[in-house]
Amino acid sequence: MTADLAPNASPRFAEARSVLDEAIAGHVFPGCAFGVWAEGRVQTIEARGRFTYDGNASAVAPETIFDLASVSKVVATTAAAMLLFQRGLLELDLPVGELLPGFVIGRAPGSPARRVTLRHLLAHNSGLPGYVEFFRTERSPAQLLRACLALEFEAEPAARYEYSDPGFILLGKALEVLLGEPLDRFVGRAIFAPLGMSATGYCPAPQEREKIPPTEEDKNFRGRRIQGEVQDENAWVLGGVAGHAGVFSNVGDLLCFSAEILEAVSPLGAPRVFHKATVEQFATRQGPEGSSRALGWDTPSAPSSSGSDFSPHSVGHLGYSGCSLWIDLDAAISVVLLTNRTWPDRSTQQIKDLRPAFHNAVRRALPR
């Protein structure tokens, strides 16, 4: 399946466009692209605004590629885990230490590290901290990984939900051990290529960077405009390929990805990569009580960035840069929103209100 990058803009999404235009005028983000899949096809792929707030900046196009930030966690890392699980090569309850010995070597016999499994990392309930600025002290991929392996635990496995970037850094490395190759190479060959996601990948070539909206004027670490290279500093130290961030993509490719997920759960679908049982397994909430997290995926909470009209049987994920992907498995609808809301810095948090308003507007435009 190849998503049409430029279908005629449908009048039905006028309210959604208005929400986005107001956000651009209010400096929630300088520009965005969005797309909707429903009724078995692409309903629209559109763009609004510019790369920056400069009136001479390039206009965002429907095919513009963005830094997905943590949407990478589902499009690449979780997708790789799903495929390995489906092939019988990944055991969800396998201790992480069996794949990454450095995670347990030197720790006390009763350390929580010895009980952490791949399931815990996927469900964000491993007990690891949510975020660590490794990049402040670690200057190479090896140094950063060693520091991540040695992290102290904040809770017992499965006792507490804590969305964890370090957990997904470790998950990405554990998957590479199972794969016997780098994560980016595997997902490019086994997922992106079969789904026709030709615009999706890690580490854009230098000559392509000016075609990608910048994410930040970085005055605190790299000392330059971040454009066409991963914004996340830990992912940058890791060489741009990491379990928690690093993927660049556009709306059309993400609609192709979401269509694959939807076709897998549809009795009429003909998925090429994932099976229904795999999708349902990874779409199931894991706990503890109060967590909205499934395996890798998030599900709608109260309130949710997906708005009020996505069914409980939905999966999705957000990205720090201002991107999001939500898929309603019951309604067979997916919505992609790509922005660079961190431009020129990370101060604005208005995206939190924009996301549910935008998704509500889209859902009101679609049949129930």
N, C-alpha and C positions, 0 to 999 in steps of 0.2 A: 504494500500500500504506500502510495506517495501522496502526501497532503498537498492540495493546491495552495500555493502561497499567495494567490491574489484573487480570490473569489470576489464577486461584487459585494460591496458593503451592504448588509441587510438593514432596512429601516427598523427592523425589530429590536436592534441593539442601540437605538438612539439614546436611551436612558443611560446605558453603560458608558457610552462615549461621553455623555455629559458629565458623568461622575469622574471620569479620567481627565477630561479637559479642566474641570474645576480643580482637580488635584495638581495638575501642571501649573495652573495660574496661582495656586496657593503654595507653590514650591515644595510639594510633597516629593516630587521627582521631576526632572526636566523632560523626560520622555518615556515612552513605553510601547510595547507591542502586546497584543492579546489575541487569543483565538478560542473558538468554541467548537467542540465536537458534540453532535446530538443527532438523533434519528439516523444513525449509521453513516454519517458523513461530516465533513468539515462544513460548519455553518458560516464561519467568517474567520479571516485572519487580517488584522488591521494594525496600524501604527498611529501614534499620536506624539506630538512634541519633537524635541531635538535632543542631541547628545548631551548638551549642557544648556545653561540658561542664557548663553551668548546668542544673540539674534542671528549671528552668522554661522552658528554651529550646524553640523550636518543634521538633516532630518532623519528621524528614526523611520525605517522602512519595515514592511511586514516580514521581510526575511532577515532583518538585523539580528546578529548574534550577541548574546549577553552572557556575562559571568553569572552562572546559576547559584554560586555559593552552596548552601546546604541542600538545595534540591539535588545536588550531586549524590547525596546519601541514598536516594531512591533510584535515580536514573542509572547510576553506575554500581555503587557498592551493594545496595540491597538487591538490585537486579542480578548481579553476579552471584550473590548468595542464593537467590531463588533458583537460578539455573543449576547451580551445583547441587542444591538440595534435590531438585527434580531428577538429576542424573544419578542420585544415590551417592554422591561424593562428599556431601556435607551432612554431619550429624549436629542438629541444633543443640544438643546437650553435651557436646564434646567440650571438655575443659580447654580453655584458651592456652593454658600452660603446655598442653601436649603439642600445640603448633608453634608456640612462642616460648621456648624454655626460659628465656630471660625474664619472663613475667613471674616466674615462681622461684628461680634459683636465688638463694640467699635470703628468702623469706622464711619466717617461722612456720613450723608445721601447721599451726592453726590459722594462718593468714587467710583472709577472704580471697586473695588471689588464687589460691588453690581450688576454690569452688566456683570461680567465674567461668561461665560457658559462653559459647557463641550466641545462644539465645539471650543471655543477659546483655550482651553488647548490642544486639539488634533491638532489644526492648528498652534500652536506656535505663536499666535497673541494676546495673553491675555494682553500684556503690562507688564508682569512680567519680571524681569531680567533674563539673560541667564544662569548665573552660580553664586552660592554663596558658599563660603567655610564654610558651617554650622559646619563642623566637628572641626573647630578650637576652637569653644566655646561650642558647644552642645555635651553632652556626652551620651545621651540616646535617644531612638527612640521618646519618648514623647517630650523631649526638642527640638529635631530637627524639629518635626512636628509643634510645637508651633511657632518656629522661622519662618518656611516656611509660615504658615498661616498669620503671621503678616508682611510679606514683603511689602515694599513700591512699588508703581507702577512707571514704567518709561514711560508709554504711555497709552493712552486710548485703551480699547479693540477694536480689529480689525483695529486699525490705523497704526500699525507697526508690521513687522515680526521680531521676535527675538527668535531663537531656545532656548528653556528654559527647563533646567533640573528641576528647582523648579516647573514649571508648570506640569511636568509629575510626580513628587513626589506627588503633590496634586491630580492629576488625579488618580493615583494608589489608594490613600486613599479614594477618592470619589467612585471609583468602588467597593472597599471593603464594603462601606456602602450599596450600591445597592445589592451586593452579599450576605451580611450577613456572610461572611467568608473571610479568608486571600486570597490575590491574588494568591499566589503560589499554594494553595490547589485547587482553582477553575480551573486555567489553566492546572494544572496537570491532573485533572479528566476530564475536558470538552474539552480540546484541545490536549494536548500532548498524552494522552493515546489513544483516538480514532484514531489519526494519526500514531500511532506506534512509537512515538518519545521517546523511552525508555531511551535514553542517555541525555535527556534534563530536566533541572530543576534548582532550586536554591540551594545554600549552599551544595556543594559536601561533602560527608562524609569524615572525617579525613583520613581514610585509602585509599581514592581514590585520594587524592590531589597530590601525587607524579606522577600520571599518566597524569597530566594537565600541560602544559607549563607555567612557571612562567611569570608574567607580569612586575615585577619591583623589584629592590633592593631598598626598601623604607627606605630612611635615614631621612625623614622629619616628618613622622607621626607615623607609627607603628614600625619603627626601625627594620624591618626584611624583608626577602624575601617574596614576595606576590605570593603564589602558591596554587591554588585550593581554594582560597577565593577571593571574589569580590575585584577588584582593586579600584573601585570608593569609595572614603572615605565616602561620604555622605551615600551611600548605605550600607557600612559596619557599620556605626553607627546605621542605621535603621535595623540592624540584618541580612543583606544580602538579604533581599527581599524588593524591591522598585519598583516604577512605572517607573523609568528611567534607571535602571541597575540591574544586579544581576543574569541573566540567563547564564547558561553554556550549551553548546551543541556541536554537531559535524556536519560535512558536510552532512552525510547521513540523519540525522534528519531534517536539514534545507531544504534539497531537498524534503523530504516528505511534509514539511510545504508548500513550494512553489508550489509543484504539486497540493496540495489542492486548493490553490488560483487560479492556472491555470485551473484546472478542473471545478471550479465554474463558470468561464467565458466562458468555451468551450461549444458549443451546444451538444457535444458528451460526456461531462464529467459526472461523477457521484460523486459529492462531498459529503463528509460525515458530514462536519461541517458548511461551509459557503455557502450562496446562491449568485447567480450572482448579484442580486440587491444590496446586502450588499457590495460585493467587489467593485462594480462600485461606490457606494456612497462614500466609504472611499478612493477610488483612485482619486477622483475629487479635483483638486486644489481649495483652499479656499480664497486666497488673504491675504493681500492687493497686489496691483500691485508690481511685482518684486519677490514675494514669490513663491518658487517651492513646497511648502508644501501642501499636501492633508490632510486628517484626519489621523493623526498618521504617515502616510507614507510620504516619500519624492518622488519627481518625477524628471526626468532628467532636469537639468538646462543647461546653456551654460557658461562655460564648465561644464561637469558632471563627477563625479567619475566613472560613468558607461561607459565612453568613448563616442564615437561619433555615435555609431550604434544602440543603444537601441531606440526604438520608443518613441514618446511623451506619448504613452499610456503604460507607465511602472511605476512600483513602486519599492522602495527599501529603504535601510537605511544603515548607517555606524555606526561603533563602535570605540570609542577612542582607544581601545586596538589594533586596526588594522584589525577588522573583517568587512565584508560587505555581503549584500544580495541584489541582483537586479533581478527583475522579469519583463520580457517583455510580457505584456498581449496580444499584437497583434501577436508576433512571437511565443508565447508559449515556451519561453526560460527562464530559471533561472540559475544564476551563484552565487555560494557561494565561498567566499574567507575568510579563517580564519588564522590570524597571531597573534603573540605577539610582535608587532612592538615597544612596549614601553620598551622592555628589552634592556639593564639593567636599563635604565632611559627613560625619556620622551622627550629627546632633539631632536631626529631626526624627521624631517617632510617629509622625502623622500617618504613616503607612498602616498602623494598627487599626485606625478607624476606616481608612480607605478600603482595605481588603474586604471586609464583610459587606460594605455598601456596594462595592463593585459586583461581588458575587450575587448579592440579592437582586441587583438590577439585571444581571444576565439571566438568572433563574426566572424572573418575572417575564422575560421575553420568550421563554421556551414553554412548550406544552407540558402540562402536569402529567 
